[in-house]
Amino acid sequence: QRQMCKETAFTDNELTIKLVSEKATSSETIKYTSFYKVYDAKDAIYIFIDKAQAFLVDKSAFSSEEDTKAVIDAIKNATQNNKKIYTKVK
């Protein structure tokens, strides 16, 4: 059985996703301005980088509510609060 670890890191203007498995490590950095769609749900943030590819970020993975809010604010700022990109859902 293969085990894979996924790490996500947020900065002021980009998201880096690192995948680590037994045989390989890969990393991808995506600027918030290139996000296709972001759904801010109660327990998670759904980040679509195109119509077919999305990342689910569990809000419990953040160290605090303030960190979660800072990431959401950075995404909103980078996307100029464009409702076509960023949507708060219940």
Secondary structure, 3 states (H helix, E strand, C coil): CCCCEEEEEECCCEEEEEEECCCCEEEEEEEHHHCCEEEECCCEEEEECCCCCEEEEEHHHCCCHHHHHHHHHHHHHHCCCCCCCEEECC
